[in-house]
Amino acid sequence: MGNSVQKLSNNVSLVASTNTWIESLAIQQMLKTSELRGMRAVAGMPDLHPGRGYPIGAAFFSTRRIYPALVGNDIGCGMALWQTSAKVSKVNLDKLAKKFEHVEQALDASWKDLIASRKKTKDIESSQFDHALGTIGGGNHFAEFQAIDEIYDAKAIEELGLSKKHLQLLVHSGSRGLGQSILVEHITEYNHDGLCESQVDFTDYMHKHDEAVRWAELNRECIALRFLKAIRAKGQCSLDVNHNLVSAKIIDGHHGWLHRKGATPSDQGYVVIPGSRGDYSYLVKPTPSENSELSLYSLAHGAGRKWKRGECQGRLSHKYKRDDLYRTELGSRVVCGNKELLYDEAPQAYKKCETVIADMLDAGLIELVARLRPVLTFKTNGSCSS
């Protein structure tokens, strides 16, 4: 099974070595969730941490029933990696940090035709929250320019069309208010109870859910395009993978529903596992393994929080001045005009990404492709909404 895969109960697995710190509350939440009606298996990733009732960094496989509360409000949240035409050697951080004054405003009329075309292609009818298209949101969402720091698999880099000479752009965001509205509607009607396949509301939720996933993908595309426009560069999307969703899946011969809450699919090709804004990210290739089923065909979606939001400023303010947090140990720059968010998302609040990667390597779930170094991380110019 490997040192990095633990069986916590008959139907609960944890992809993490005993050296990886996992908060006990997150384990309790996993075990509790495994008792839900129809739940066949639960798998925690090495970035596992507690959420509001349910753990983040986990996957859940159920039969004949889905649980929208497990997916949460940010339906379709995920990561998109873009190859840009901007050269790493030409980067001036002082100038670069000043180019994003308008990236949080609603997209103007010049985007109308592009959005209409993309919505038609993606079969997106909802328009209630289109004012938020192209905006990152709050929390742990970001847009980050990165440099390929080290290449482990040159063939894979070539296959993805990536260049070490040019900046990469990693976008992390989701469905904004659209996903929130879908969850609120469900919770109002059903609280945290699931939906049985035979219910009309099951079909209705899945229709809205799938549309929110496509909307989130379009949102990441719009974010990437406006950041590229801000630096006067062109770009190409290399990969886009969702890590908050529920989808049909056959596991161990059973037809069911795989919920992912902060868990990256390992059955859809290359993925990026991001570190904190002051840490490396890793481009990896998922590999079939004897542990693939135990991990519910999922991987970590990032480094994973160590500290709860709201307590980070108290832990850090006596050690670091606010200005200290705009630069990282790796030489990168941070744009974040929200003081609370600046502390909540500080590198110290997260685990080291290297340990998360090591656990998945040990479990045989991934192969390394490249290490990505942050150059500039954008959170918000001022106060921001989640």
HUFEN-V38775 format. One record per residue. N is the residue number from 1. RES is the residue in one small letter. SS is DSSP state (@ for helix, = for strand, . for the rest). PHI is phi as a letter, one per 20 degrees, with the letter a starting at -180 (999 if undefined). Layout:
N|RES|SS|PHI + N|RES|SS|PHI
//
This chain:
1|m|.|999 + 2|g|.|n + 3|n|.|f + 4|s|.|d + 5|v|=|c + 6|q|=|d + 7|k|=|e + 8|l|=|e + 9|s|=|a + 10|n|.|g + 11|n|.|c + 12|v|=|c + 13|s|=|c + 14|l|=|c + 15|v|=|e + 16|a|.|a + 17|s|.|f + 18|t|.|f + 19|n|.|e + 20|t|.|e + 21|w|.|f + 22|i|.|c + 23|e|.|f + 24|s|@|f + 25|l|@|f + 26|a|@|f + 27|i|@|f + 28|q|@|f + 29|q|@|f + 30|m|@|f + 31|l|@|f + 32|k|@|f + 33|t|@|f + 34|s|.|f + 35|e|.|e + 36|l|.|f + 37|r|.|g + 38|g|.|n + 39|m|=|f + 40|r|=|e + 41|a|=|b + 42|v|=|c + 43|a|=|c + 44|g|=|e + 45|m|=|e + 46|p|=|f + 47|d|=|e + 48|l|=|g + 49|h|=|b + 50|p|.|f + 51|g|.|c + 52|r|.|e + 53|g|.|n + 54|y|.|c + 55|p|.|f + 56|i|=|d + 57|g|=|n + 58|a|=|b + 59|a|=|c + 60|f|=|c + 61|f|=|d + 62|s|=|c + 63|t|.|c + 64|r|.|m + 65|r|=|b + 66|i|=|d + 67|y|.|c + 68|p|@|g + 69|a|@|f + 70|l|@|f + 71|v|@|f + 72|g|.|n + 73|n|.|e + 74|d|.|e + 75|i|.|g + 76|g|.|n + 77|c|.|g + 78|g|=|a + 79|m|=|c + 80|a|=|c + 81|l|=|d + 82|w|=|d + 83|q|=|e + 84|t|=|d + 85|s|=|e + 86|a|=|f + 87|k|=|e + 88|v|@|g + 89|s|@|f + 90|k|@|e + 91|v|.|f + 92|n|.|d + 93|l|@|f + 94|d|@|f + 95|k|@|f + 96|l|@|f + 97|a|.|f + 98|k|.|e + 99|k|.|e + 100|f|.|d + 101|e|.|f + 102|h|.|d + 103|v|.|f + 104|e|.|d + 105|q|.|f + 106|a|.|f + 107|l|.|f + 108|d|.|e + 109|a|@|f + 110|s|@|f + 111|w|@|e + 112|k|@|g + 113|d|@|f + 114|l|@|f + 115|i|@|f + 116|a|@|f + 117|s|@|f + 118|r|@|f + 119|k|@|f + 120|k|@|f + 121|t|@|f + 122|k|@|e + 123|d|.|l + 124|i|.|d + 125|e|.|e + 126|s|.|f + 127|s|.|c + 128|q|.|g + 129|f|.|d + 130|d|@|f + 131|h|@|f + 132|a|@|e + 133|l|.|g + 134|g|.|n + 135|t|.|d + 136|i|.|f + 137|g|.|n + 138|g|.|d + 139|g|.|m + 140|n|.|e + 141|h|.|f + 142|f|=|a + 143|a|=|c + 144|e|=|c + 145|f|=|e + 146|q|=|c + 147|a|=|d + 148|i|=|f + 149|d|=|e + 150|e|=|b + 151|i|=|d + 152|y|.|d + 153|d|.|c + 154|a|@|f + 155|k|@|f + 156|a|@|f + 157|i|@|f + 158|e|@|f + 159|e|@|f + 160|l|@|e + 161|g|.|m + 162|l|.|e + 163|s|.|c + 164|k|.|f + 165|k|.|f + 166|h|=|d + 167|l|=|f + 168|q|=|d + 169|l|=|c + 170|l|=|d + 171|v|=|d + 172|h|=|c + 173|s|=|a + 174|g|.|b + 175|s|.|e + 176|r|@|l + 177|g|@|f + 178|l|@|f + 179|g|@|f + 180|q|@|f + 181|s|@|f + 182|i|@|f + 183|l|@|f + 184|v|@|g + 185|e|@|f + 186|h|@|f + 187|i|@|f + 188|t|@|g + 189|e|@|e + 190|y|@|c + 191|n|.|l + 192|h|.|d + 193|d|.|f + 194|g|.|e + 195|l|=|c + 196|c|=|f + 197|e|.|g + 198|s|.|f + 199|q|.|f + 200|v|@|f + 201|d|@|f + 202|f|@|f + 203|t|@|f + 204|d|@|f + 205|y|@|f + 206|m|@|f + 207|h|@|f + 208|k|@|f + 209|h|@|g + 210|d|@|f + 211|e|@|f + 212|a|@|f + 213|v|@|f + 214|r|@|f + 215|w|@|f + 216|a|@|f + 217|e|@|f + 218|l|@|f + 219|n|@|g + 220|r|@|f + 221|e|@|f + 222|c|@|f + 223|i|@|g + 224|a|@|g + 225|l|@|f + 226|r|@|f + 227|f|@|f + 228|l|@|f + 229|k|@|f + 230|a|@|f + 231|i|.|d + 232|r|.|l + 233|a|.|c + 234|k|.|d + 235|g|=|a + 236|q|=|c + 237|c|=|f + 238|s|=|e + 239|l|=|a + 240|d|=|b + 241|v|=|c + 242|n|=|e + 243|h|.|c + 244|n|=|c + 245|l|=|a + 246|v|=|c + 247|s|=|b + 248|a|=|f + 249|k|=|b + 250|i|=|d + 251|i|=|c + 252|d|.|l + 253|g|.|n + 254|h|=|d + 255|h|=|f + 256|g|=|b + 257|w|=|c + 258|l|=|e + 259|h|=|e + 260|r|=|c + 261|k|=|c + 262|g|.|m + 263|a|=|c + 264|t|=|e + 265|p|=|f + 266|s|.|d + 267|d|.|d + 268|q|.|c + 269|g|.|n + 270|y|.|g + 271|v|=|b + 272|v|=|d + 273|i|=|d + 274|p|=|e + 275|g|.|e + 276|s|.|f + 277|r|.|f + 278|g|.|d + 279|d|.|c + 280|y|.|f + 281|s|=|d + 282|y|=|c + 283|l|=|e + 284|v|=|c + 285|k|=|d + 286|p|=|f + 287|t|.|c + 288|p|.|g + 289|s|.|b + 290|e|.|f + 291|n|.|e + 292|s|.|g + 293|e|.|f + 294|l|.|f + 295|s|.|e + 296|l|.|l + 297|y|.|l + 298|s|=|c + 299|l|=|c + 300|a|=|f + 301|h|.|d + 302|g|=|r + 303|a|.|f + 304|g|.|n + 305|r|=|f + 306|k|.|d + 307|w|.|d + 308|k|.|f + 309|r|.|f + 310|g|.|n + 311|e|.|d + 312|c|@|f + 313|q|@|f + 314|g|@|f + 315|r|@|f + 316|l|@|d + 317|s|.|f + 318|h|.|e + 319|k|.|d + 320|y|.|c + 321|k|.|f + 322|r|@|g + 323|d|@|f + 324|d|@|f + 325|l|@|e + 326|y|@|e + 327|r|=|c + 328|t|.|d + 329|e|.|f + 330|l|.|e + 331|g|.|n + 332|s|.|e + 333|r|=|d + 334|v|=|c + 335|v|=|d + 336|c|=|b + 337|g|.|e + 338|n|.|d + 339|k|@|f + 340|e|@|f + 341|l|@|f + 342|l|@|g + 343|y|@|f + 344|d|@|f + 345|e|.|d + 346|a|.|f + 347|p|@|g + 348|q|@|f + 349|a|@|e + 350|y|=|d + 351|k|.|f + 352|k|.|f + 353|c|@|f + 354|e|@|g + 355|t|@|f + 356|v|@|f + 357|i|@|f + 358|a|@|g + 359|d|@|f + 360|m|@|f + 361|l|@|f + 362|d|@|f + 363|a|.|e + 364|g|.|m + 365|l|.|e + 366|i|=|b + 367|e|=|c + 368|l|=|f + 369|v|=|d + 370|a|=|a + 371|r|=|d + 372|l|=|d + 373|r|=|d + 374|p|=|f + 375|v|=|d + 376|l|=|b + 377|t|=|d + 378|f|=|d + 379|k|=|d + 380|t|=|a + 381|n|.|f + 382|g|.|b + 383|s|.|f + 384|c|.|c + 385|s|.|e + 386|s|.|e
//
